[in-house]
Amino acid sequence: MSLLEISNVSVSFGGLRAVNEVALTVNEGEIVSIIGPNGAGKTTFFNCITGMVKPDSGSIRFQGTELIGMDPNQVTTLGIGRTFQNVRLFPNMTILENIMVAQHCRTEQGVWGALFQTRGFKKEEKEIRERANTVLDFFGTRLAGYRREQPAFVLSYANRRRLEIARAMATMPTLLMLDEPTAGMNPRETKELTQLIGKLRDEWGYAIVMIEHDMKVVGTVSDRVVVLDHGEKLTEGDYETVTHDPRVIEAYLGRPPEDA
Amino acid sequence: MSVDWSRARFYGINGGITLAFICAIGMVEAFDSRSVINPGLTLGIVALVWVPPLLAYLATRRKALEGFEAEPAGAQDLGAGALVGVITGLILVVFVWGVDALLEAGVAIRDVFPRLSPAMIEIVTFGRGLGAGLTILFVGCVGLATAGAALHLLSRPVRRGIEFGLLYVLAFSLLEPVVTDILEDNADALYARTGGLKPSAAAVIFLLTGAITAWTTHRNAPSIRTRYGRMDLDVQRRVTIAGVLISLALFGILPRFLGGIMNELLANIGLFVLMALGLNVVIGLAGILDLGYVAFFAVGAYGTAVLTSPGSPAFSPELSWWVALPIVIILATLAGLVVGTPVIRMRGDYLAIVTLGFGEIVRILFLSDWLSSSFGGSQGIRQIPGIEWFTGEIKGVDPERIFYMVAIFVLVAVYVSWRLQYSRIGRSWMAMREDETVAEAMGINTVTAKLLAFIIGAILASWGGAIFAAKVGSVFPNSFELLVSIIVLVVVIVGGMGNIPGVILGAALLIGVLGGPTQPGLLQEFQEYKLLIYGALLVVVMLVRPEGLLPSTYRSRELHHEEMDQDAWLKAGVGAGIDEEEPAL
C-alpha cells in the first residue's frame, strides 16, 4: 500500500476549477515534486491534502485513512507536516519555542500536570526541549547555539525557511510537504537546501512532496515529477521524460506559431 | 533651524483648549475641595497647572535619532516655551473673561454647560477679582510654560531630580489616607489638620527625593532593570524569589496598620486583580478579545448567592461558602463552555462583538421578569452570609480579613496563570495568538485551546464573583454592567497585556487611585470624572506606551519589531539579522 493515495480530487472556487480530477500516489521514502506555471493549482492541491481547503469531490487516503473532512490539526497529528509558500513562522516566539510548540500533537500534558508540576509533566517538558534541540542541530551552525533564545523574526530570510522546515519536522511526520522551499534563496543557499532535502529523506526517512519552481532542485532530488496546469495533471514521470514532454514545454512557454 | 515655532503654536493652542475644557467640565470646581498642599494648592488648581509646562516641554523636545547628536537647547527654546505659555494663557484668559461676561449678561450658557459657574471663576482668579486674577493666570501660564521649556536647559540629573521631586510630592499627597493610617498621630508632621501636605513637609519631600534622584542619575547607576538583566540566571532566580517574598510579607502586614477604608480599597484592588488575571489568560495569552468578561463574574456572584443565601427566592440550599465554591467553579466552567462554543469559530473583531453581546445577555437575564422568580430580578438576592473561617465568619464589615481572603485567591490565580503560561498549553495559546491558521496546521486543536482559555478565565472571574457576593452580602444585576468588563480590560491593557506583574500593577494603580466602576479610589473626587480619565489614560498609553506599563516580552516584541531589528543590526555592525559570511559549498 502506498503512503498517500489521492484520486480524482477536485476543488472549485466559485466558477473557477482550481483543481480538476487530480490523482497522485506517494510511496514511503519517495520524493515527489509538483511543478507547473503560476496559478496551476499547486498550492490549492497542497491545502486539500493538509485539510485547509475542503475538496468538492475525490478521495485522499493517508496510510489508509480518509483525510477529506478532517481539520488541519488532525491531518498533522496523522503524520503530515507542512511549510508555507510565504514563510509563516510564529515571529515573536523564540526559535526554540517555534519548534517546541510544533510538538503539541505528539505530547499530552494538560492543565493538571502544569499546575502540580507532576513528574510526567517535567519529563515531557525535558523531552520536548531535547527533541527541539535535536531537530535544530540537524541544521548545523545555521540555527545553532545562542540564536535559539532569540525571537524568530531576527532570522534572515533563508534561515526563516530553514526554521519552518525544522518546525514541520518537529511535528514528527511521515510525510513532509514543502511549498516552494527554495523560493527567494540565493544560488548557494538553494544548493545547500537541495542537499538537505535529500538528507531529510535518507536520514529521517520522510516521504517528501514539494512544490518547486527551481528546475535544478527538482532535477537533483526528485524521484518523480508531477506537472499541473490549469488545475489538471498534465503528466507524471521522471525528470528527464517530463521536461522533454512537448505538452509541458507548451504549458510553460506557449505553443510555437503555426506558420513557423 | 532649531526651534519649530509652528509646533510651539500648535501645542499652545491645544494647551489653551485643554485648560478651557478642564474648567468647562467642572473639574476645577469639583477638585477644589481637596488640598494638595495646605495652604496654597488645591487639586483643582493642580488639574490646570500641569498643562502649560508639560506642553511647553513637549513642544521644545527634540527627537534624537540613533547615532546623531541632538542639538543642545538654548535661549530660543525658552522663547518657544514662552510662546506656548502666551497662547495657552491668552486662550484661558479670554475663556474665563468671556464666561464671566456671559454670566453677567444673564445669557443662559449654564443650560448647556452647567459647570460654568461663578464659583469656578472665583477659583481660577484666586478670589482677587477679574482684573488681578486674570493677570495672575496669564503670567502664571507664561511662567510655567517657560519653566517647562527651561527643563531642557538643565543637566539631566537636575531635570530628573525636579521631575521626580514633584511626582513624589504628588504621590505623598495622594497617599495621605494610607500614610495617616500607618503613622497615626505622627502623621501630623506631614499633613495639615484639614487635609493636604504642610508646605514645609512638601518642601522637605521635594528636596529629599529630588536630591536622591539627581544623585543616582548623576552617578549614572544602571537601572534596576538593566542590573537584573545582567545577572546570572540562578542569581536572577534567587533575586526574584526574594523580591516576591518581601512584597508578600509587606502586603501581609500592611492591612494590620491600615484603617477600614484603606483595607476596603485593598480588597477592591484584589478583586480586580483576580478578574484582570483571568482576563489576562483569555486576552493576553490566548489572544481572544473577550468584551463580555463580566458575565463570568456575575455567574460566580449569583451562583454563590443562590447556593448560600437563605434569601434566595426559588432554590435555597443555604450551603456554606466553601461548599458552594466548587459548585460555582463548575457553573463557571459550564458558562465558559456555553459562551465559548458558539463564538469559538470566529476571529478578531467578530468574536469581540459576540462576547460583548453575551455579557449583556447574562446581565439582562438576571434582571428579567422571566427569571425573577429564581434570581429576584432587579431586587437581586440579599442576606448572603460571609465566608466561614476558623475564627468566625468573614464579612464585608471586616475589610481586613476580606483582603486576606482575596489575597489568597489572587496568589492561587497568579500561580495558575504563571504555570499555564510556561507549559505546553501556554505555548499553544501563544502560537494561536500569533497565527491561528498556522497554529492549526502545526497540530494544535484551536477549538479546545480556545475553550480552555475561556474556561480558565471564567473560573478565575467566578472566584472574584464568589468573594464579591460574600463581601457585599447582596447581589444586584446592576453590579454587572458592561463597564466592569471595560474597566478590567483597561486594567489589563494599561498594566501590560500578557504579563502577570504588569496586570497586578495596572489594577493597583487604576483601581487604587481612580477606583473601580462603583468603588471609590484614593482620589474620591475623581468619581464623577472617572470614565473621562480612564478614557484619556487609555489614549495616552496607546500612543506613548502601547505595550503597557510592565509589558510582557512578547508584546513588546510584537509592537517594536522593526526597531529591535534595526537596533540589533546597528549594534552588530552588519551582524545579527543577516547571515554571516558562509563557507562555500
Interface residues (C-beta under 8 A of the other chain):
Chain A: T50 M52 D71 P72 N73 T76 T77 R82 F84 R88 L89 F90 P91 N92 M93 E97 M100 V101 A102 H104 C105 R106 T107 Q109 G110 V111 G113 A114 L115 Q117 F121 E124 E125 I128 P151 F153 V154 L155 S156 A158 N159 R167 T171 R188 K191 E192 Q195
Chain B: Y415 V416 R419 L420 S423 R424 I425 G426 R427 S428 M430 A431 E434 D435 T437 V438 A439 E440 A441 M442 G443 I444 N445 T446 L452 I456 Y554 R557 E558 H561 M564 D565 A568 A576 G577 I578 D579 E582 A584 L585
